[in-house]
Every structure is written in structure tokens, then in C-alpha cells.
Amino acid sequence: MEIRNSVALVTGANGGIGKHYIEVLRVMGATRIYAGARNPNSLSDLVALDPQRIIPILLDITDEESVSAAASKYTDLTLLINNAGIGLLKGFISATDLKSARAEMEVNYFGTLAISRAFAPILKANGGGAIINMLSILGKVNFPINASYCASKAAAILMTQGVRAELAAQGTLVVGVMPATVDTEVSKNFPPPKVSPEVVAKEALQAVIDLVEDVYPGEQAKEMAAQLLKDPKALEKMMATMLPR
Ligand SMILES: NC(=O)c1ccc[n+]([C@@H]2O[C@H](COP(=O)([O-])OP(=O)(O)OC[C@H]3O[C@@H](n4cnc5c(N)ncnc54)[C@H](OP(=O)(O)O)[C@@H]3O)[C@@H](O)[C@H]2O)c1
């Protein structure tokens, strides 16, 4: 699949990585880019880059009505980029209650699933197209400081595999993107190395062109993925030293 002439939707378009998806899609020649946000007013600078092609849309992926309204309006979609996500930096046991764990599941797992379900028939009608899911290498090994986030991304990784299997017959490519630390506001207190959000967007979109299903953008994610194959227990033990306060 080519990015040129695609019609894309990016969820969480006003976020640190979302903005770069929009910009890279623009440079790569997407025909139309729907920029989804809970507050479309936050997208004015982004839309100003190319108001003809970047269309701000109201979209909360945890709100059924918002999701179905988007799917009934944007029927020309060929590329869905499930980028919206939250990580609330809570431990499993040290968190005072289950609110954060539930909220992370609601956005990262159920929200991503809901929008994929809503747009799957549209992608089929438009020839197959592709879905990119922003996952995390932390869906493969727990980082206790952001423990319940990791569980929600683990659920999203398995959901990505299942959606890929179910949509293969309609010709929809489903790409899972699993970075380590990305240089955005949410990771400002994490130590380096950090991959730039622009590199994440570029590697993910290149994977669509090259028909690659699993993407580990940046060196840190690639090293962790290799370590997970070689000695997953050693990585788990190393991560286990980083506990929530
Ligand atoms: N930064 C990292 O180190 C890193 C590493 C691996 C994976 N990721 C993943 O990459 C994605 C983007 O992360 P980021 O660093 O760009 O984070 P970010 O700057 O916090 O952006 C997240 C975006 O998701 C949106 N969002 C949250 N809940 C939503 C909902 N219910 N409906 C629609 N949009 C919603 C936010 O919108 P509001 O402005 O309305 O809150 C925001 O635009 C996430 O899925 C994240 O888990 C990030």
C-alpha cells in the first residue's frame, strides 16, 4: 500500500506523536488527513499547515456515539492510525484504587478496538487499506512504574494479532508499532535514550509501504525486542528494579 493518495485518520492527533503522524502523512502525499481529537480547537496550528488536506474532527475513542458518528461520516478512509493512548504511571499494588487501570484499558484497549471495529467495513469497501496500532514494547515486559499501562498495551498487542487475523481476508494490513521511550511530554521525566516521534511516524508509515507487521522504532526498542527473544527473564528482572514511589 502507498501512503501517497491515501485517506488517513489519526486518533489523538494533538498529542506528541499524533502531530508527527499528521506532518509525515502530509509530506508523504496523503490526499486527506482526518486529525481526531477530543478538543478539535487544539488542532489549529496543525491544520494551518495545510487546511485543504488536514481536517480536524471531534473524536473520543471511548465514546460509542463519537466513534459511530466518525465512521458514518468519513467513509473514504483507507488508513486508520490508532495513536490515542494514556499512561497514568501507576503500580498495580501501590495504586490507591483501580481507576487508573480501568481508564487505561478503556482507552488503550477498548477504545482502540471500538474504532477498529467501526472502520473495518469502511477499509474493506475501499479495497483493504491498513490499520496502524500504537502499542509499546512495554506490552511485552512490565515496567512497574507504569504497570497497569503495560497490561493495557499487552491486551492491545494481542488484540492487534486477532484483528490482523480477522481482517486478512479483506486485504487489510494491520501494523503493530512497539517503541520504547519516545521523546514526548509524557516521557519528559524518563531517562534517555528516547526515539524522536518523527522517527516513530516514519518507521510506522514505511512499514505500511513495505507490508511489515511488527515495528520496533528506534534502537532501544530493537534492543529490547532482541533481548526478549534471547533472555526475557533477564529483562523482566532488570525492569523489576524500577518501582513506583
Ligand atoms: N511517549 C512514549 O514514550 C510512548 C512510548 C510507547 C508508546 N506510546 C504510545 O504512543 C501513543 C501516543 O503517545 P504520546 O507520547 O504522543 O502521548 P500524548 O502526547 O499524551 O498523546 C496522547 C493522545 O491521545 C489522546 N487521547 C487520550 N484519550 C483519548 C480518548 N479517549 N479519545 C481520543 N483521544 C484520546 C490525547 O488527547 P487529549 O489531548 O484530549 O488528552 C492525546 O492527543 C499512545 O498510544 C502511547 O501509549 C508512547
The ligand as an ORCA input file, in Angstrom:
! r2SCAN-3c Opt
* xyz 0 1
  N       5.677      8.677     24.575
  C       6.145      7.457     24.733
  O       7.217      7.238     25.352
  C       5.403      6.284     24.141
  C       6.064      5.038     24.079
  C       5.405      3.952     23.528
  C       4.110      4.086     23.065
  N       3.480      5.287     23.147
  C       2.081      5.364     22.668
  O       2.005      6.287     21.599
  C       0.725      6.911     21.594
  C       0.884      8.431     21.597
  O       1.645      8.794     22.744
  P       2.176     10.279     23.003
  O       3.508     10.173     23.614
  O       2.008     11.102     21.784
  O       1.160     10.737     24.140
  P       0.337     12.110     24.305
  O       1.160     13.255     23.866
  O      -0.219     12.091     25.685
  O      -0.833     11.919     23.254
  C      -1.885     11.028     23.506
  C      -3.069     11.478     22.685
  O      -4.173     10.585     22.950
  C      -5.317     11.375     23.114
  N      -6.372     10.699     23.857
  C      -6.365     10.265     25.142
  N      -7.549      9.720     25.449
  C      -8.315      9.799     24.334
  C      -9.633      9.422     24.010
  N     -10.450      8.842     24.910
  N     -10.100      9.650     22.750
  C      -9.323     10.239     21.839
  N      -8.069     10.655     22.077
  C      -7.581     10.433     23.323
  C      -4.830     12.633     23.835
  O      -5.790     13.649     23.679
  P      -6.099     14.756     24.818
  O      -5.175     15.900     24.497
  O      -7.542     15.082     24.602
  O      -5.826     14.120     26.158
  C      -3.552     12.882     23.063
  O      -3.829     13.563     21.857
  C      -0.020      6.368     22.819
  O      -0.846      5.284     22.436
  C       1.111      5.893     23.720
  O       0.719      4.887     24.616
  C       4.097      6.397     23.673
*
